Amino acid sequence: MASGSHVDVNERRLRPIYDCLDNGNNKKAIQEAEKALKKHKDFQCAKVLKALALLRLGRHDESSVILDEIHSQHPTDEATLQAMAICYREVYKLEAIADLYENARKNCPDNEDILSALFMAYVRLGDYKKQQQTAMLLHRLQPNKNPCYFWAVMSIVMQSQSSDDEKLAKGMFLPLAERMVKKYVDEKKINAEEEVQMYLIILNLMGKWKEAYEVVTGPLGEKLTSETFYKERKAAELFSKMNNWPEANAKFKFLLKENPDHWQYWKDYISSCIKIAKSNWQPQDDGNNCETDYTIDMASLFMDQTIIVCSGDRLLRGPYLAQLELIKALRETGDLSVKNLGSPLTLLQDYFKLFGDKNCCYEDMKLFTNLISKPQQKDLIDSFTKTLELHNSDGSIFFAPDVKAMQRHLTVLQLARYLGIQDSMSVEEKISLARECIQRYQHGLEFGKDLLITDIQLSDNFMLMAAHLLEEAWEETESQQHLVEAIVHLQKGSKNCPANFQFKVMLIHLFSVLGAYGPCQQLYDSLEVKHIMNDTLGYIISNHMVRLGHFAAAGANYGSMLKFFAVNHKETAEYLIAAYKYGSFNKIFEFVRFREKLQNSLQYACAKVESMLLDLMLETSHHQSVEQMVTHMEIDPSEDGAPAVEFGKLCDNRDLRILEAWEKETYDTKAASDFSFQEEKAWLRIRSLTLRILACAVSLGQQVSNSKALRNGVGSEKKALNEILESLGKELSEHIQEYEKKFNVAYKYSLRGPSPTRIAKYLSDGHHQVICSMIETILHLFKMQSEDLEGSENEKQESPSQKVPEILAGLLVKYKGSLLLETDGKKSINAAVIENLSLLAETMSHSAILTGVCHRILKPLKTSWNKRCRKMKAETPPPQPAVFSNFTKLIASFDACAKDMHVATRDLDPVLLSINLSSLSLDESEESDSLQDAMIQTDVLKNIESSYQTTSREVCELIHNKLQYFNSLKL
């Protein structure tokens, strides 16, 4: 009774603290915790809750002191342990949670709650061996509880999956897991479906298909009840793996009778039919009561029968597409002898008659258009077009009377574009078709008057088609009026249907071509990108932000992306814990793969490196702030140091198919995607090396400037940094030589994506020379630490070299230019000047940091020299070493170059220079919706103008910031 009342008293004292924390009132929570501690100064839980409140107020150091104190006391109280676990999860110290519960287990070895929490702590860490050991301890405590036993089994299976040694996995871990489950099967202790699933997982991993089939069809299979027809589907899959095609075919046929529209069943059924026919298999009882279709004719007959059975009120696409899939599969195997399957051209025409008014028709038919020749493809489109009524007798447009007629027309346009028929059209024909599509789009809005604002308008694809045609007209004529026209119409479409993300994604692409990032940010925000979309869709803007000089927006976007990746690792750990708790063992593999894909995401690695480089560029106006930033970032410049990027494991999670372009057959999307991935990795490596070089150089400068360390002869660490910097410079040079062969010329990507990086411009214009030259200068100055300043004077005359300011000045002459170009009387926006000056400003920022390192090295030398000169009172002081005057000249050269760059960047402001962008407006002859189009066009041009102003302002601020930086580097 006394113990129980003590617990109740503690709960009453803690309740106000919990309430304050739940309500987000952390300051009040601290006050309540201090009240409780006044009465009981050793109240561990109250201290931990105070630490939690301090943590949420951002007072990490104070919180850490309290947590370390309690942790060292090895608490065993459940409330204290839970509160500490919450604290450690919030600061992502998962190892500390495991250590906390491990200490508690040693003090209370028979406490089931502590052991369960310890198991889940190891799940968060992915320590499968410790999971197994802890699960077996739990099983010994509760031998009648199956879940703990199967936690141990699953931990063994995960050890097999994480092991690099396949022999060890299949020779030890999986057989052990199988024996453990078999023991429970023999003792008839299997109670739940999840435990049967666990057995099937192990047998599948071991390739024991026959044993798995016996489990599915035996007494244990009776427990598999969560999915309809699960046993039949699993049996069909196992027969396929055993190459027992007759039995697999019979099972798939049964499943198709139950679900005739299941496409994967049809593909597996056709595959099994072809394999049976090739093997000349025959039933033993002359085919009586045989459910297997062992000839192609039987398969064709089954499809015809299924079509008849399904010819009710609601047509099913599966059986019709299966006829085409059968022909396609036979052609892929080289078997062209089979007759009576029908002509692919006729089957496609029949399919269009039945399903041409469905949105899915284009996606279905494009899979099989390669079954017919090029002339037949044109005949197919012509035959479809004849079924449509598109124009009146006087040549005017005949608008679709209903949604079905409109969708049939859209299907024909999409197929024509996919088959490359639009490629043969002239620019005038494309523009004419685009404007006809816009009119049909406008008319089609009548069919969507009653739709919700969250619904896609039924005629939106007409507008998207028009935009693609106008974009092609721009590519062929280089007239930006077509680009602006596409933007105006897409903006109108986006206003009419805010839910259509395709309009917004294409607008982002088009605005970025014009060098205007400002509208892109608004459009990206309106996409409401959340959670996993930060990884799959972040690429839409990530290559444009810094490239077009919108540094503030870049910082905010990288911050939100990195926040998602940080939160994700915590959340996936909780998903894994839930999967163990509820016995969803199949999901554990999925969650682990999901976590690994995000950890090794290209987008994550790029955002991490670019964010750090951006902070070093923007948040530093003098060298001391750079040193503080590098210390805060905890960058380890050594190999495999932070920020670590495992290039061999990087995976491309980008969704490059988000924009529907009904892509032309002539454009190799996969080749572009593969090349883009290689390009992104190459650019990431250059950026990662740049970051490590900057961090290493800054750390070296800090070390050299520590005169006390130098006097005491602390040189080993200094030497290590010196060697690391030299090796990083060599590594950068080697990679540059490798990449110059492959990425020196920009790849011609489709406007639909992916977007190119800046690597081609970086390599072709020699921006890397700035970093390499500065490394040489730093290393040369570093060697002077151990030399006499008066000795070997000739060697030092040229150090620091004026080479870097000369490179920057040469690039500035090449890059600066007018924002508006005029060629043959046509005006166009010179977007290249924006990208070039932004890249040059970034290169100058890096050179400023490295020049600051030179200053750090020379400052102690100058101080020492001045002291020596003061001691020589009567004597004539020796001439000052040239290195000091050379450095002063270097700063003056950088200063002059930065000022010239500031002027060139200021000229990007269209308002300051009174540049009139209205010259890009649409032709007066263009048919438009008059006032609405004019207003949208005005808004578009204002947004573009505002974007250029922002670019000019932010790049000017950056250069001004670097001017202050250079001015602070006085010896």
RARARA-V913095 format. One record per pair of residues at least 6 apart in sequence whose ideal C-beta (glycine too) atoms are under 6 Angstrom apart, sorted by the first residue. I is the first residue (numbers start at 0). J is the second residue. D is the distance in Angstrom with one decimal. If there is no record, write none. Layout:
BEGIN
I & J & D
I & J & D
END
This chain:
BEGIN
12 & 35 & 4.8
13 & 44 & 6.0
15 & 31 & 4.5
16 & 28 & 5.3
16 & 31 & 4.6
16 & 32 & 5.3
16 & 48 & 4.7
19 & 27 & 4.4
19 & 28 & 3.7
19 & 31 & 5.8
20 & 28 & 5.0
25 & 52 & 4.3
25 & 55 & 4.8
25 & 56 & 5.0
28 & 52 & 4.0
29 & 49 & 5.6
29 & 52 & 4.8
32 & 45 & 4.9
32 & 48 & 5.4
32 & 49 & 3.7
35 & 42 & 5.6
35 & 45 & 4.2
36 & 42 & 5.8
36 & 45 & 5.3
43 & 69 & 5.6
43 & 74 & 5.3
43 & 79 & 4.6
44 & 78 & 4.8
44 & 79 & 4.4
46 & 65 & 5.4
46 & 69 & 5.9
47 & 69 & 5.7
47 & 79 & 5.5
47 & 82 & 4.2
47 & 83 & 5.2
48 & 82 & 5.6
50 & 62 & 4.4
50 & 65 & 4.0
50 & 66 & 5.2
50 & 86 & 5.8
51 & 86 & 5.2
53 & 61 & 4.9
53 & 62 & 4.1
54 & 62 & 4.2
54 & 86 & 5.9
54 & 89 & 6.0
66 & 86 & 5.8
73 & 102 & 4.2
75 & 103 & 4.8
75 & 106 & 5.1
75 & 107 & 5.1
83 & 99 & 5.8
84 & 96 & 5.1
87 & 95 & 4.6
87 & 96 & 4.8
93 & 123 & 4.8
93 & 124 & 5.5
96 & 120 & 4.6
97 & 120 & 4.1
97 & 121 & 5.9
97 & 124 & 5.9
100 & 113 & 5.9
100 & 116 & 5.1
100 & 117 & 3.9
100 & 120 & 5.3
103 & 113 & 4.9
104 & 113 & 5.4
104 & 117 & 5.6
107 & 113 & 5.6
111 & 140 & 5.6
114 & 136 & 5.7
114 & 137 & 4.9
117 & 133 & 5.2
118 & 133 & 4.4
118 & 134 & 5.8
119 & 576 & 4.9
121 & 129 & 4.4
121 & 130 & 4.6
122 & 575 & 5.3
122 & 576 & 5.5
123 & 572 & 4.2
127 & 154 & 4.9
127 & 157 & 4.4
127 & 158 & 4.5
130 & 154 & 3.9
131 & 151 & 5.1
131 & 154 & 3.9
131 & 155 & 5.7
134 & 147 & 5.5
134 & 150 & 3.9
134 & 151 & 3.7
134 & 154 & 6.0
135 & 151 & 5.1
137 & 147 & 4.0
138 & 147 & 4.5
138 & 148 & 4.8
145 & 190 & 5.8
149 & 194 & 5.8
149 & 197 & 5.6
150 & 579 & 5.9
152 & 176 & 5.1
152 & 179 & 5.2
153 & 584 & 5.4
155 & 172 & 5.4
155 & 175 & 5.7
155 & 176 & 4.4
156 & 176 & 5.2
158 & 172 & 5.1
159 & 168 & 3.9
159 & 172 & 3.6
159 & 173 & 5.1
162 & 168 & 4.7
173 & 204 & 5.7
173 & 205 & 5.1
176 & 201 & 5.1
177 & 201 & 5.2
180 & 198 & 4.8
183 & 189 & 5.6
192 & 222 & 4.7
192 & 223 & 5.8
192 & 225 & 5.9
193 & 582 & 3.3
195 & 219 & 5.0
195 & 222 & 5.1
196 & 584 & 6.0
197 & 584 & 5.0
198 & 214 & 6.0
199 & 211 & 5.5
202 & 210 & 5.2
202 & 211 & 4.1
208 & 237 & 4.9
208 & 240 & 4.7
208 & 241 & 4.7
211 & 237 & 5.6
212 & 237 & 4.6
215 & 230 & 5.4
215 & 233 & 5.1
215 & 234 & 5.7
220 & 230 & 5.5
223 & 229 & 5.3
223 & 230 & 5.7
231 & 250 & 5.7
231 & 254 & 5.9
234 & 250 & 5.4
235 & 247 & 5.3
235 & 250 & 3.6
235 & 251 & 5.3
238 & 246 & 4.4
238 & 247 & 3.7
239 & 247 & 4.6
244 & 271 & 4.7
244 & 274 & 4.6
244 & 275 & 4.8
245 & 275 & 6.0
245 & 280 & 5.8
245 & 291 & 4.5
247 & 271 & 4.9
248 & 271 & 4.0
248 & 291 & 4.9
249 & 290 & 4.1
249 & 291 & 4.8
251 & 264 & 5.4
251 & 267 & 5.1
251 & 268 & 4.1
254 & 264 & 5.0
255 & 264 & 5.1
259 & 305 & 5.2
259 & 309 & 5.4
259 & 315 & 5.5
259 & 317 & 5.5
259 & 318 & 5.9
260 & 315 & 4.3
260 & 317 & 4.1
262 & 317 & 6.0
265 & 317 & 5.7
265 & 321 & 4.4
269 & 324 & 5.7
269 & 325 & 5.3
269 & 328 & 5.3
272 & 292 & 5.7
272 & 298 & 4.3
273 & 328 & 5.9
275 & 293 & 4.7
276 & 294 & 5.7
276 & 295 & 5.5
280 & 293 & 5.5
282 & 289 & 4.2
292 & 298 & 4.9
292 & 301 & 5.6
295 & 337 & 4.8
299 & 340 & 5.7
302 & 318 & 5.4
302 & 321 & 5.2
302 & 322 & 5.4
305 & 318 & 4.3
306 & 318 & 4.6
309 & 315 & 4.6
314 & 353 & 5.9
319 & 350 & 5.5
320 & 363 & 5.9
322 & 346 & 5.6
323 & 346 & 5.5
323 & 367 & 4.4
326 & 340 & 5.5
326 & 343 & 5.7
329 & 337 & 5.9
343 & 370 & 3.9
343 & 371 & 5.3
344 & 371 & 5.2
344 & 375 & 5.3
348 & 382 & 6.0
351 & 383 & 5.8
354 & 360 & 4.8
355 & 407 & 4.4
355 & 410 & 5.2
356 & 403 & 3.8
356 & 406 & 4.7
356 & 407 & 5.2
360 & 410 & 4.7
361 & 410 & 5.2
361 & 413 & 4.2
361 & 414 & 6.0
365 & 417 & 5.3
376 & 418 & 4.9
380 & 415 & 5.0
380 & 420 & 5.9
383 & 411 & 4.6
384 & 411 & 5.9
387 & 408 & 5.4
388 & 397 & 5.3
389 & 397 & 5.9
390 & 397 & 5.4
391 & 397 & 5.0
398 & 442 & 4.5
399 & 405 & 3.7
402 & 446 & 5.0
402 & 457 & 5.6
405 & 443 & 5.5
409 & 460 & 5.2
412 & 464 & 5.8
413 & 661 & 4.5
415 & 421 & 6.0
416 & 661 & 4.4
417 & 661 & 5.0
419 & 663 & 5.3
419 & 664 & 4.8
419 & 665 & 5.8
426 & 472 & 5.1
426 & 475 & 5.3
426 & 476 & 5.8
429 & 468 & 4.6
429 & 471 & 5.9
429 & 472 & 5.2
430 & 472 & 5.4
432 & 468 & 5.8
433 & 465 & 4.1
433 & 468 & 3.9
433 & 469 & 5.1
434 & 926 & 5.9
436 & 461 & 4.5
436 & 464 & 5.0
436 & 465 & 4.0
437 & 465 & 4.9
437 & 488 & 5.8
439 & 461 & 4.8
440 & 458 & 4.8
440 & 461 & 3.8
440 & 462 & 4.4
443 & 457 & 5.8
443 & 458 & 2.4
446 & 457 & 5.0
447 & 456 & 4.5
447 & 457 & 4.9
453 & 498 & 5.0
455 & 498 & 5.9
455 & 499 & 5.4
456 & 496 & 4.3
459 & 496 & 5.8
459 & 499 & 5.2
462 & 492 & 4.2
463 & 501 & 5.8
466 & 485 & 4.5
466 & 489 & 5.3
466 & 505 & 5.8
467 & 660 & 5.8
469 & 481 & 4.8
469 & 484 & 5.6
469 & 485 & 4.0
470 & 485 & 5.7
470 & 750 & 5.6
472 & 481 & 4.4
473 & 481 & 4.1
473 & 482 & 4.6
479 & 827 & 4.7
479 & 919 & 5.7
482 & 509 & 5.9
483 & 919 & 5.0
484 & 921 & 5.2
486 & 509 & 5.2
486 & 939 & 5.5
487 & 935 & 5.2
487 & 936 & 5.0
487 & 939 & 5.8
489 & 502 & 5.0
489 & 505 & 6.0
489 & 506 & 5.1
490 & 935 & 5.1
491 & 935 & 5.5
492 & 502 & 4.9
493 & 502 & 4.4
500 & 526 & 5.8
501 & 659 & 6.0
503 & 522 & 4.5
503 & 526 & 5.7
504 & 657 & 5.9
504 & 658 & 5.0
505 & 658 & 6.0
506 & 522 & 5.4
507 & 519 & 4.6
507 & 522 & 5.3
507 & 539 & 5.8
508 & 750 & 5.5
510 & 518 & 4.9
510 & 519 & 5.1
511 & 543 & 4.6
513 & 828 & 5.3
513 & 830 & 5.7
514 & 547 & 5.7
514 & 830 & 3.1
514 & 833 & 4.2
515 & 943 & 4.4
515 & 946 & 3.8
516 & 543 & 5.5
516 & 547 & 4.0
516 & 549 & 4.4
516 & 946 & 5.8
517 & 945 & 5.5
517 & 946 & 3.0
517 & 949 & 5.6
518 & 942 & 4.5
519 & 540 & 5.8
520 & 552 & 5.0
523 & 540 & 5.1
528 & 536 & 5.6
533 & 560 & 4.8
533 & 563 & 4.3
534 & 600 & 5.3
534 & 602 & 5.0
534 & 652 & 5.0
535 & 652 & 5.7
535 & 654 & 4.2
537 & 560 & 5.4
537 & 602 & 4.9
538 & 653 & 4.7
542 & 754 & 4.6
542 & 756 & 5.9
544 & 552 & 5.6
544 & 553 & 3.6
545 & 553 & 5.0
546 & 757 & 5.8
546 & 834 & 5.4
547 & 833 & 5.8
548 & 837 & 4.1
548 & 950 & 3.8
548 & 953 & 5.6
548 & 954 & 4.7
550 & 617 & 5.7
550 & 953 & 5.1
553 & 613 & 5.8
554 & 613 & 5.6
557 & 606 & 4.9
557 & 610 & 4.0
560 & 606 & 4.4
561 & 606 & 5.6
564 & 603 & 4.8
567 & 597 & 5.4
571 & 590 & 5.7
571 & 594 & 4.3
574 & 590 & 4.9
575 & 590 & 5.1
578 & 586 & 4.6
578 & 587 & 4.9
596 & 650 & 5.5
599 & 648 & 4.5
599 & 649 & 5.7
599 & 650 & 5.1
600 & 652 & 5.2
601 & 649 & 5.2
601 & 651 & 5.4
601 & 679 & 5.8
604 & 644 & 4.9
604 & 683 & 5.9
605 & 683 & 5.5
607 & 642 & 5.2
608 & 686 & 5.0
608 & 687 & 5.1
608 & 690 & 5.7
611 & 632 & 5.8
611 & 690 & 5.6
612 & 690 & 5.6
615 & 628 & 6.0
616 & 844 & 4.4
619 & 625 & 4.5
620 & 960 & 5.0
620 & 963 & 4.9
620 & 964 & 5.9
621 & 964 & 6.0
621 & 967 & 4.5
622 & 851 & 3.5
625 & 697 & 5.8
625 & 848 & 5.5
626 & 697 & 5.7
626 & 701 & 5.6
629 & 694 & 5.1
629 & 697 & 4.7
634 & 641 & 5.9
634 & 694 & 3.8
635 & 641 & 4.8
636 & 691 & 4.3
636 & 694 & 5.0
636 & 695 & 3.5
636 & 723 & 5.5
637 & 723 & 5.8
644 & 687 & 5.4
646 & 680 & 6.0
651 & 676 & 4.6
655 & 672 & 5.4
655 & 752 & 5.6
655 & 753 & 5.7
658 & 751 & 4.7
660 & 751 & 4.6
662 & 668 & 5.9
666 & 749 & 5.6
671 & 748 & 5.6
674 & 746 & 5.7
675 & 753 & 4.2
678 & 742 & 5.9
678 & 756 & 5.6
681 & 738 & 5.1
681 & 742 & 5.8
682 & 756 & 4.1
682 & 758 & 4.4
684 & 734 & 5.9
688 & 731 & 4.8
691 & 727 & 5.7
692 & 727 & 4.9
693 & 848 & 5.4
695 & 723 & 5.3
695 & 724 & 4.7
696 & 724 & 5.9
696 & 777 & 5.7
696 & 849 & 5.6
696 & 852 & 4.5
698 & 720 & 5.8
699 & 720 & 4.5
700 & 852 & 3.9
700 & 855 & 3.3
702 & 717 & 5.1
703 & 856 & 4.9
704 & 855 & 4.7
704 & 859 & 6.0
706 & 859 & 5.3
721 & 781 & 5.7
725 & 778 & 6.0
728 & 774 & 4.0
735 & 767 & 5.0
739 & 762 & 5.3
742 & 758 & 4.9
742 & 759 & 5.9
743 & 762 & 5.1
743 & 763 & 5.4
745 & 755 & 5.7
745 & 759 & 4.1
748 & 755 & 5.9
757 & 838 & 5.9
766 & 842 & 4.9
768 & 806 & 5.7
769 & 803 & 5.4
769 & 806 & 5.7
769 & 842 & 5.3
769 & 846 & 5.3
772 & 802 & 5.1
772 & 803 & 5.1
773 & 846 & 6.0
773 & 849 & 3.9
776 & 799 & 4.8
777 & 852 & 5.5
779 & 798 & 5.0
780 & 853 & 5.7
780 & 856 & 4.6
788 & 880 & 4.7
795 & 881 & 6.0
795 & 882 & 5.0
796 & 881 & 5.0
798 & 882 & 5.8
799 & 853 & 5.8
799 & 885 & 5.5
799 & 886 & 5.4
799 & 889 & 4.9
801 & 892 & 5.7
803 & 846 & 5.5
804 & 892 & 3.6
804 & 893 & 5.4
804 & 896 & 5.1
807 & 843 & 6.0
807 & 896 & 5.0
808 & 896 & 5.1
810 & 839 & 5.5
811 & 899 & 5.9
811 & 900 & 5.6
814 & 835 & 3.9
814 & 836 & 5.7
814 & 839 & 5.9
815 & 903 & 3.9
816 & 832 & 4.8
818 & 829 & 5.8
818 & 907 & 5.7
818 & 914 & 5.9
819 & 826 & 5.7
819 & 914 & 5.2
820 & 827 & 5.4
820 & 829 & 4.7
826 & 918 & 4.3
833 & 950 & 5.7
836 & 904 & 5.4
837 & 954 & 5.9
840 & 954 & 5.1
840 & 957 & 5.3
840 & 958 & 5.8
843 & 961 & 5.8
844 & 961 & 5.9
847 & 961 & 4.8
847 & 964 & 4.7
851 & 968 & 6.0
854 & 968 & 4.3
857 & 886 & 5.8
861 & 883 & 5.9
861 & 970 & 4.8
868 & 876 & 4.5
883 & 970 & 5.7
890 & 965 & 5.5
890 & 968 & 5.6
893 & 965 & 4.9
894 & 965 & 5.2
897 & 958 & 5.5
897 & 961 & 5.6
897 & 962 & 5.0
900 & 958 & 5.4
901 & 955 & 5.9
901 & 958 & 4.7
904 & 951 & 6.0
904 & 954 & 4.6
904 & 955 & 5.1
905 & 955 & 5.7
907 & 947 & 5.8
907 & 950 & 6.0
907 & 951 & 4.0
908 & 948 & 5.4
908 & 951 & 4.0
909 & 944 & 5.1
909 & 947 & 5.2
916 & 940 & 4.9
916 & 944 & 5.6
920 & 936 & 5.9
END
